[in-house]
Amino acid sequence: MNLPDLKYYRSVFQGKGITLPLKEVPSSEGLRRVLPDVPEGKVGWPWTEETNPMVYVKRAHWPKLTIVTPSYNQGQFIEETIRSVLLQNYPNLEFIVIDGGSSDGTKTILEKYSPWISYWQSEKDEGQGQAINRGFSLASGTCFAWINSDDYYLKNVFLKVTEKFMTSNTQFIYGFGYSMTQESRRFELIKVLPFWDLFIKIPSLIQPSTFWLAAIHQPIWEELHCSLDFELWLRLVKGKKRYRIKEPLSVANAHMDAKTHDPKMKAQWDQDHRRIWSADAHGEVYEWKRIVFLNRVRKKIWQMFKLT
């Protein structure tokens, strides 16, 4: 497994004249009134609604939260993603967008929102993993998260997550999420069971509904195409103190170009699987049958007692 050094990426940015730390996103009076006009017909969150900025006045200091968005040719979704970050009105936010040189309307949208983005670029890269790593190499937050450019956060999420970081000794926070089918606009709630170390090899976390402390951050394995978040959890989460928020934090758009729904990506998923469980990575899982059996048992128990 060959993981990149984020200090190298940071030095490249600094060599281009990028000054660190990046600017923070302005939010003290609420951004809805100053952000660009919404497309016709768009209403509700995150178009015509925002988190009330007054919810943050109860504390004098909030930890800096860094959100990274990797992007490539998701122009039909990325404005929703951007607004779902900005309209949290979080008072100590760093927002970084790394676009891989999109050929659709993405760059125009980024230019439109650039006054409220800490840093963005649109140039060719080596894929999603490298984009995420480049983004986090610039990060100066206390808490981290990434959200892809075809997903979006739900209202008040940054408030809920950062309050939990401040009032508990947790290092990693995860929650439920919605999967939204584009064609039917149908929302399916995906619940996540408690994420115990024993079951860490069972894919279950909802990537845009995860947040963690910068102190435990590790780079993405860039050779992976589809399972890069799952592989990161294998390294990042095991043994860490974590907290489950039992409500949805994000919405993942289910569309035919998404990796999880594109049948053409099957070969890439298979290749990632072989790499992750190879001898020079995480190794073969000899106890796989036992883990799968125990996971089925706990699912049935959860369903039987209607636990959440």
C-alpha positions as CSV (number, residue, x, y, z in Angstrom):
1,M,0.0,0.0,0.0
2,N,1.5,3.3,-1.1
3,L,0.1,6.3,0.7
4,P,1.0,9.8,-0.4
5,D,2.6,12.4,1.9
6,L,0.2,15.3,2.3
7,K,3.1,17.6,3.2
8,Y,4.3,17.2,-0.4
9,Y,0.9,18.3,-1.8
10,R,0.9,21.2,0.6
11,S,4.4,22.3,-0.6
12,V,3.2,22.3,-4.2
13,F,0.3,24.6,-3.4
14,Q,2.6,26.9,-1.4
15,G,5.0,26.9,-4.4
16,K,2.1,28.3,-6.4
17,G,1.7,31.1,-4.0
18,I,-1.2,29.7,-2.0
19,T,-1.2,31.3,1.5
20,L,-2.1,29.1,4.4
21,P,-4.2,29.0,6.4
22,L,-6.9,29.6,3.8
23,K,-9.6,32.2,4.3
24,E,-12.6,31.3,6.4
25,V,-16.2,31.3,4.9
26,P,-18.1,34.4,6.1
27,S,-21.3,33.4,7.9
28,S,-22.1,35.7,10.8
29,E,-25.3,37.2,9.4
30,G,-26.5,34.3,7.4
31,L,-25.6,33.7,3.8
32,R,-28.9,33.0,2.1
33,R,-29.5,36.7,1.4
34,V,-26.1,37.2,-0.3
35,L,-25.5,33.9,-2.2
36,P,-26.4,33.8,-5.9
37,D,-30.0,33.5,-6.9
38,V,-31.3,29.9,-7.0
39,P,-32.3,28.2,-10.3
40,E,-36.0,28.5,-11.2
41,G,-38.2,26.1,-9.4
42,K,-35.8,25.2,-6.6
43,V,-37.3,25.7,-3.1
44,G,-36.6,24.4,0.4
45,W,-33.3,23.2,1.7
46,P,-30.6,24.1,0.6
47,W,-32.1,26.6,-1.9
48,T,-34.4,28.9,0.0
49,E,-33.7,27.8,3.6
50,E,-30.7,28.1,5.9
51,T,-29.6,27.2,9.3
52,N,-30.5,30.1,11.6
53,P,-27.1,31.8,12.4
54,M,-28.4,32.7,15.8
55,V,-28.1,29.0,17.0
56,Y,-24.4,29.6,17.3
57,V,-24.5,32.6,19.6
58,K,-24.7,30.3,22.7
59,R,-20.9,29.6,22.4
60,A,-18.1,32.1,22.0
61,H,-15.9,29.6,20.1
62,W,-16.6,26.8,17.7
63,P,-14.0,24.4,16.4
64,K,-12.8,25.0,12.9
65,L,-14.5,22.6,10.5
66,T,-12.8,21.7,7.2
67,I,-15.0,20.3,4.4
68,V,-13.4,19.0,1.2
69,T,-15.3,18.4,-2.0
70,P,-13.7,16.4,-4.8
71,S,-15.5,17.1,-8.1
72,Y,-15.5,16.0,-11.7
73,N,-18.3,16.6,-14.2
74,Q,-21.1,16.8,-11.7
75,G,-22.4,20.2,-12.8
76,Q,-26.0,19.2,-12.4
77,F,-25.5,18.4,-8.7
78,I,-22.6,20.5,-7.3
79,E,-24.5,23.7,-6.7
80,E,-26.8,21.8,-4.3
81,T,-23.7,20.4,-2.6
82,I,-22.1,23.9,-2.2
83,R,-25.2,25.5,-0.8
84,S,-25.7,22.6,1.7
85,V,-22.3,23.4,3.1
86,L,-22.5,27.2,3.0
87,L,-26.1,27.5,4.3
88,Q,-25.2,25.7,7.5
89,N,-23.9,29.2,8.4
90,Y,-21.2,27.6,10.5
91,P,-19.1,30.3,12.1
92,N,-15.7,28.7,11.7
93,L,-15.8,27.0,8.3
94,E,-13.1,26.2,5.8
95,F,-14.5,24.9,2.5
96,I,-12.2,23.5,-0.2
97,V,-13.3,22.2,-3.7
98,I,-10.8,20.3,-5.8
99,D,-12.2,19.8,-9.3
100,G,-10.5,17.6,-11.8
101,G,-10.9,19.9,-14.8
102,S,-14.6,19.3,-15.5
103,S,-15.8,19.9,-19.0
104,D,-19.4,20.6,-18.1
105,G,-20.8,23.7,-16.2
106,T,-19.0,23.0,-13.0
107,K,-16.3,25.7,-13.3
108,T,-19.0,28.3,-14.0
109,I,-20.7,27.3,-10.7
110,L,-17.5,27.4,-8.8
111,E,-16.7,30.9,-10.1
112,K,-20.2,32.0,-9.1
113,Y,-19.7,30.8,-5.5
114,S,-16.0,31.6,-5.2
115,P,-16.4,34.5,-2.7
116,W,-17.7,32.0,-0.2
117,I,-15.3,29.1,-0.9
118,S,-11.9,29.1,1.0
119,Y,-10.1,27.6,-2.0
120,W,-11.1,25.9,-5.3
121,Q,-9.3,24.8,-8.4
122,S,-10.3,23.1,-11.6
123,E,-7.4,21.3,-13.3
124,K,-6.7,17.7,-14.3
125,D,-5.7,15.3,-11.5
126,E,-5.3,11.6,-11.1
127,G,-8.8,10.9,-9.8
128,Q,-11.0,11.2,-6.7
129,G,-8.5,10.0,-4.2
130,Q,-5.8,12.5,-5.2
131,A,-8.4,15.3,-5.2
132,I,-9.4,14.5,-1.7
133,N,-5.8,14.3,-0.5
134,R,-4.9,17.6,-2.2
135,G,-7.9,19.2,-0.5
136,F,-6.9,17.9,3.0
137,S,-3.3,18.9,2.5
138,L,-4.6,22.5,2.6
139,A,-6.8,21.9,5.6
140,S,-6.4,23.7,9.0
141,G,-9.5,22.6,10.7
142,T,-9.9,20.8,14.0
143,C,-12.6,18.6,12.5
144,F,-12.7,17.1,9.0
145,A,-15.2,15.7,6.5
146,W,-15.5,15.3,2.8
147,I,-18.6,15.3,0.7
148,N,-18.7,14.4,-3.0
149,S,-20.1,16.8,-5.5
150,D,-23.3,14.8,-6.1
151,D,-24.3,14.5,-2.5
152,Y,-25.5,17.1,0.0
153,Y,-25.7,17.7,3.8
154,L,-29.0,18.2,5.6
155,K,-30.0,21.3,7.5
156,N,-28.3,22.0,10.9
157,V,-25.9,19.1,10.6
158,F,-22.7,21.1,11.3
159,L,-24.3,22.4,14.5
160,K,-25.2,18.8,15.7
161,V,-21.8,17.3,14.8
162,T,-19.5,20.0,16.3
163,E,-21.6,20.2,19.5
164,K,-21.0,16.5,19.9
165,F,-17.3,16.9,19.3
166,M,-17.2,19.6,21.9
167,T,-19.3,17.9,24.6
168,S,-17.9,14.4,24.3
169,N,-14.5,12.7,24.0
170,T,-15.3,11.3,20.6
171,Q,-12.9,11.2,17.7
172,F,-15.2,10.0,14.9
173,I,-18.9,10.7,14.4
174,Y,-21.2,8.9,12.0
175,G,-24.9,9.0,11.3
176,F,-27.7,7.8,9.1
177,G,-28.3,9.0,5.6
178,Y,-30.8,9.1,2.7
179,S,-30.4,7.6,-0.7
180,M,-32.4,9.6,-3.2
181,T,-33.3,8.2,-6.6
182,Q,-33.1,10.9,-9.2
183,E,-35.7,9.5,-11.5
184,S,-38.5,9.1,-8.9
185,R,-37.2,11.6,-6.3
186,R,-37.8,8.9,-3.7
187,F,-35.9,9.1,-0.4
188,E,-34.8,5.9,1.3
189,L,-33.5,6.2,4.9
190,I,-30.4,4.1,5.5
191,K,-29.7,3.4,9.1
192,V,-26.3,2.4,10.4
193,L,-25.9,0.0,13.3
194,P,-23.2,0.7,16.0
195,F,-19.8,0.5,14.3
196,W,-17.9,-2.0,16.4
197,D,-14.3,-3.0,15.7
198,L,-15.4,-6.6,15.2
199,F,-17.6,-5.6,12.2
200,I,-15.2,-3.0,10.7
201,K,-14.7,-5.2,7.7
202,I,-18.4,-5.1,6.8
203,P,-19.1,-2.0,4.7
204,S,-21.7,0.0,6.5
205,L,-20.7,3.6,7.1
206,I,-22.4,6.3,5.0
207,Q,-19.5,8.3,3.7
208,P,-21.1,11.8,3.6
209,S,-22.5,11.2,7.1
210,T,-19.0,10.9,8.7
211,F,-16.9,13.4,10.5
212,W,-13.6,13.0,12.4
213,L,-10.9,14.9,14.2
214,A,-8.0,16.2,12.2
215,A,-5.7,14.6,14.8
216,I,-6.6,11.1,13.5
217,H,-6.7,11.9,9.7
218,Q,-4.9,9.7,7.3
219,P,-4.4,10.0,3.5
220,I,-6.6,8.3,0.9
221,W,-5.1,5.3,-0.9
222,E,-5.1,6.9,-4.4
223,E,-4.9,3.6,-6.4
224,L,-8.4,2.7,-5.4
225,H,-11.3,3.9,-7.6
226,C,-14.5,2.9,-5.7
227,S,-13.8,1.6,-2.2
228,L,-11.5,4.4,-1.1
229,D,-13.8,5.5,1.8
230,F,-14.2,1.9,3.0
231,E,-10.5,1.3,3.0
232,L,-9.9,4.6,4.8
233,W,-12.3,3.5,7.6
234,L,-10.2,0.3,8.1
235,R,-7.2,2.4,9.0
236,L,-8.9,5.5,10.5
237,V,-11.7,4.2,12.7
238,K,-10.5,1.0,14.3
239,G,-9.8,1.5,18.0
240,K,-11.0,5.1,18.0
241,K,-13.7,6.6,20.2
242,R,-16.7,7.2,18.1
243,Y,-20.3,8.4,18.4
244,R,-23.4,7.5,16.4
245,I,-26.0,10.2,15.7
246,K,-29.2,8.3,15.2
247,E,-30.7,10.6,12.5
248,P,-29.9,11.3,8.8
249,L,-27.0,13.7,8.2
250,S,-26.8,13.7,4.4
251,V,-28.4,12.8,1.1
252,A,-26.6,10.7,-1.6
253,N,-27.9,11.1,-5.1
254,A,-28.5,7.7,-6.7
255,H,-28.0,8.2,-10.5
256,M,-26.6,6.1,-13.3
257,D,-23.3,7.8,-13.3
258,A,-22.7,7.3,-9.6
259,K,-20.0,4.6,-8.9
260,T,-22.4,2.6,-6.7
261,H,-25.1,2.4,-9.4
262,D,-23.1,2.3,-12.6
263,P,-22.8,-1.4,-13.8
264,K,-19.7,-0.4,-15.9
265,M,-17.9,0.1,-12.6
266,K,-18.1,-3.6,-11.5
267,A,-14.6,-4.4,-12.7
268,Q,-13.2,-1.4,-10.7
269,W,-15.0,-2.6,-7.5
270,D,-13.6,-6.0,-8.0
271,Q,-10.1,-4.6,-8.5
272,D,-10.4,-2.5,-5.4
273,H,-11.5,-5.6,-3.4
274,R,-8.4,-7.5,-4.5
275,R,-6.1,-4.7,-3.6
276,I,-7.5,-4.1,-0.2
277,W,-7.3,-7.7,0.9
278,S,-3.9,-8.4,-0.7
279,A,-1.0,-9.5,1.3
280,D,0.7,-6.0,1.1
281,A,-2.4,-4.2,2.2
282,H,-4.9,-5.5,4.8
283,G,-4.4,-9.2,4.1
284,E,-6.8,-12.1,3.7
285,V,-9.8,-12.2,6.1
286,Y,-9.6,-15.7,7.5
287,E,-12.5,-15.2,9.9
288,W,-14.8,-13.8,7.2
289,K,-17.6,-16.4,7.6
290,R,-17.7,-15.9,11.3
291,I,-17.9,-12.1,10.9
292,V,-20.7,-12.3,8.4
293,F,-22.6,-14.8,10.5
294,L,-22.4,-12.6,13.6
295,N,-23.3,-9.5,11.7
296,R,-26.5,-11.2,10.5
297,V,-27.3,-12.2,14.0
298,R,-26.9,-8.6,15.3
299,K,-29.1,-7.3,12.5
300,K,-31.9,-9.7,13.4
301,I,-31.6,-8.7,17.0
302,W,-31.8,-5.0,16.1
303,Q,-34.8,-5.6,13.9
304,M,-36.5,-7.9,16.4
305,F,-36.3,-5.3,19.2
306,K,-36.8,-2.4,16.8
307,L,-33.6,-0.7,18.0
308,T,-32.3,2.4,16.2
